[in-house]
Amino acid sequence: MKRTNKLLSLLMAVTMIFSMTVFAFSPAAEASEEPATAEDLGIKDIIFLGGSQTGNWCIVQPTIVNFVERDIPGVTVTAISGNAVANMRALEAGEADIAFAHGYVFNSAVNGTDDFEEDGALENISVIMGTSESYLFGVAKASSDVKSVEDIANCNWCAGPAGGGMEVASRSILESYGITYDTIRENGGNVEFQDMSDAGELMKDGHVDAVFVSGMLTDNIITMEMESSFDIRIFGFDGEGAQKFLDTNPAFGPAVLPADSYKNQPEDVNVFSFNSLLCVRKDMSEDVVYALTKSLYENRADMAEVVSEMDFIEGENVLAGFDIANLHPGAARYYQEIGILPAE
């Protein structure tokens, strides 16, 4: 009997040691380790560029700053407004560490096309994740003559802030339809370079006839504000011009705005879709970008509470909107660990 008790005691001890050993090497145990500090990572300050003061990028920046500073103890994140084109140049020059950009702007930057022709291909930019899917369509004042993109050639047009992502997209769309800013001016119209949040007032006051808006497909805030102040007309992208734009801008895709999404919109409208990205300097250390990616992904619900479109950040969606060859190795390592990417 005594021998049996000794054997049982020995077996229990071995079982406990085995269990503790397994737990010590389990993913759950690894996840419970203390996070790497700024000192561990060799970084103290992070410069974080967003968008216009009223846009979603700037709206969500404070939330991101809070959880990154919490998850990487000792780091200080400074949020600054910006625009997609300038953000890419700042990363390239080492003047910023992390920045928002539209997928189409990032694509132009790494290829040295469109607004980056004079810069040449930027070599020090990479991607952490795709953050949202957005849509682009036209809104005109119902009392204007603008019923299609072709009609913009003879109207007063708001292009968005000069050099910003929206203005770059607007200009490229118009050029696909054979329209330039000079065309509009030569036909007696004006081209305004104002923020989309101001476009509604300009239309209401009769200074602008039409504008392209981007963001959510339905319940688009800017569009809803417009239709609450004056009668609007929604228009989309059709014909050879639309196909030419899609053929030459692979970061965009076709989408459909369902009928009755907005007032006076009885039919489906063909629109464009694109992704927004969070980008970093390519020369940023793998460990720092790993820590940033982990913090961003694990706090994705917090971002979605502030900007609902960011509920897009889930699983393989984080790889949407860019060539995976441009994914930073630190982000790739995190996605491999959680199964979004296959392990090497």
N, C-alpha and C positions, 0 to 999 in steps of 0.2 A: 504493500500500500504506500509506504514511504517512497519507494522507488518510483511508483506511478506519479505521485505528487511532484517529485523532483523533475520528472520528464515533462509534466504539464507546465511547470513553472518555466523550464528552459524553452519550451515551445512558445509560450506567451512572450517571453523576453525577445526571442528571435523575431517573432511576428511584429512586435512593437518597433524594433530596430529597422526591419524591412519597410514598414509603413512610413516611418519618419524619413527614411532614405528616399522612397518614392516621392513623398510630398515635397521634399527639399528640391527635387529636380523637375517637378511638375510645372506646366505653364502657369497654373494659378499661383504657385509660389513665386515664380519669376515676376508675375504681374504685381505682386504685393511688395516687391523690393522698393526701396526708397528711390524716387526719381533722381536722374542726374541733375546736378546743380549747374549754375552758370560757370562756377569755378571749375567743375569737372570737365565741362565742355569747352572751356577756354574762350567764353564769350561773355560780354557784359551788357552790351547795348544792341538792340535790333531796331532798325528803321523800317517802318511798315507803311507802304503807300497804298492809298485807296482811290476813290473816284471823286466826283463832284460832291459838294457839301450836302446835297439833298438826295443823292443816289444811294442805292442799297449797299454798295461797298463801304461808304462812309458810315452808314447807319449801323452796320454789323461790326465795324472796327473796334469800338470800345469793348464789346463782348469778347472778341478774340484776344484783345490785349489782356483782359482780366484773367482768362484761363491759361494763357501762355505764361504770364508772369507767375501764376500759381503753380503750374506744372513744372516750370523750370526755375526753381528758387534762386533768387539773386539776379535774374535778368531783368532789364528795363526795356520795355517795348514802347517806342514813340510812334504814334499814328499820325500820318500827314495825308492831306487830300492830294489828289493828283488826277491823271487821266491815263488811259491805257498806253498810248504812244509814249508819253513822257516817262511813264513808269518803267517801260522796257529799257529806255535809254539810261535811266538812273541805275537800274540793276547792272547794266553793261559797264557803266563807269565806276561801279563800286560805291555809289552814293546812297544806295538802299540795299536792304537785305531780303525783303519779302514784299510782294506787290500783287495786286489784282490786275488782270488783263482779260480782254476778250480773246477767245480762241483765234479769231481771224487776225487780230493784231499781232498776237504771238507768232502765228504762222508767217505773217509778212516780215516780222523782225528776224526770225531765224533764216529766212530766205533772202533778205535784203531787197524786198519788193515794196511797191506802193510807197508809203511815207518813209520807208527805210532805204530807198534806192541810193541816196547820197551817203547814208551811213555804211552801206554794205551789210552783209549778213552779220547779225550780232552773235557773238560766240560765248558770252558769259551769262546766258539766261537758260533756265530749265524750269520744270514744272513740279509742283507738289501734288496737286489734285485739280480735277474739274469740280466746280462748286455749285453750278446751277445750269439749267437750260432756259434760255430766254428766247423771245420771239420778237419779230420786227414786222411792222405793218404801217400803212399810211392812215393819217387822220386829216381830213379837210373840213373847213367850215362849210356847212350845208349850203349857205348862200353863195359860195364861190363856184367857179366853173371847173374845179378840180374833181374829176371822177376817176382818173387813172394816173399812173406814173407819167405817161406822155404829156398830160396836161400841166405838169409842173413847169414845163418849158415856158409857160405863159402866166406865171403867178408870182406872188410874193412868198418866198420860201424861207423856212427856218432850218438850217443844216445842223445845228448843235454847236457847242464850243469848238472853235477852230483847233484842229490837231487832235481832238479827243476821239475816242473809239467810235462814238455815234456819228460824228462828222465824217470820219474815214469811210464808214460803211455807207452812209448816205451818198457821198460823192461817188463811190464805186458803183452803187446801184444806178444812179443817174447816168453815169458814163456808159453803162451797159445798154441803156436805152438811147444813147446818142445825145445826151443832154449834159452840158457843162454849166458852171456858174456863169460863164460869159454868155452862154445861150440865153439864160434867164434875164440877165442884165440887158442884153441887146434887144430883147423883146419887151423891154420896159418894166421888168420886175425887179425886185430887190432880193438879196440874199442876206439873211440875218444869222449871226453866229452866237446865238443865245442858248442857255441851258434849257433842256426839255421842260423843266419845272416852270420856266418863264414863257414857254411857247403858248400855253393856254391864254394867258393875259394878252399876249401879242395878237392872237387870233381874235379874241373877244373884242379888242380895240380896233380891229381892222387893219393892223400892220402886217399880218401874215395870213396867208390863205391855207397853207398846209404844212405838214411836218411828218417825219417818220418817228414813231415811238417804239421803244423796246421795253422788255420786262416780261411780266406774266402774260399769258395768252388771253385768259379771261380775267376779269377783276383787275385789269391794269390800272393802277392808281392815277396816272397822268390822264389816261383816256376817260376814266370815270369823272375826274374833276372837270374835264372839258365838257362832257355831255351834260353835266349838271349846271353849266353856265350858259351854254348855247347849243344850238342844233349842230350835230356833226355828221360827217359822212366817212365811213370806213372804206378804204380801198387797198387792194393787194397787188400782187405781182404775177403777171401773165405774159404769154407770148414769147417771142424770141429774146426779148430783153431779159426776162426772168431766167430763161435757160442759159443765156450767155453769162449772166452773173454767177449762177450756180457752177457752171463749167470752169470758171476762172477763179472761184473762191470756194475751195473745197472745205473750208471750216464752217460753211453754211449748209443747211439742208432745207428741203421743202416741208411745209406743215400746213394745216388747215385751221382757220378760225371758224368755229361752228356758227351757223346762222343764229341770229338773235342774241349773240353775246353782248352786243351793245345796241343802243337805240338806233332806229332807222337802218338796221343791218339785217334785211330779210333773208339773205342768202349766205352760204359758205363763202369764205374769202381765202384765197391762196396767199400764204405768208411765208416768211423765212424763219428758220430756227438757228440758234448758235449757242455755244457754251461759254461760260465764264471760267477763268482759271485762277489759281493761286500759284504764283511763280516765285522763284528764288534765284540768287546768284549761283551759277554753275560751280564756282570755286568755293562755295560755302562747304564747310566740313560735313562729311557724311553723318557723323554723330549728331551734329546740331540739327541737320535737316530731318534725321530720324526722330529726334525728340519733338521737333515742331510738327511733323506729320502725325505722330502718335497723339499729341495734344489736340490737334485740329480734328482728327477723326473721332477720337473718343468723346469729344465735346460737340459733335455735330448736331445733337438735339438742341443744344443751347443756341447755336447759330440759327437753326430753323425756327425757333421761337421768336427770334427778332426779325428774320427775313424768311418768309415761308418757302420761297423758291429753293432755299438751301436744304430742304428735306431731300433734295436730289443726291446729297452726299451719302451714298449707301452702296456697299459692294463695288462691283465693277464700274459703276457710274463715275467713280473718281478718275478713271482712265479715259473718259470721253472728252472729245474736243481737241485732241492733239496727238501727234505721233509719239508712241510710247518710247521711241528712241530718245526723246527729250525729257523723259522722267528722270528726276535727280536720283542717284544711287541710294541716298539716304531714305527717300520716300519708297523706292523699290524694296529696300530691305524690310521696312515695316510692313508693306503690303504682302510680301512673301511670308512673313511671320504669321499674319492673320488669315492667310489663305486666299487673298484676292489675286495674287500672282503666284504661279508655281514656284516652288523652291528650286534653287539652282542645283 
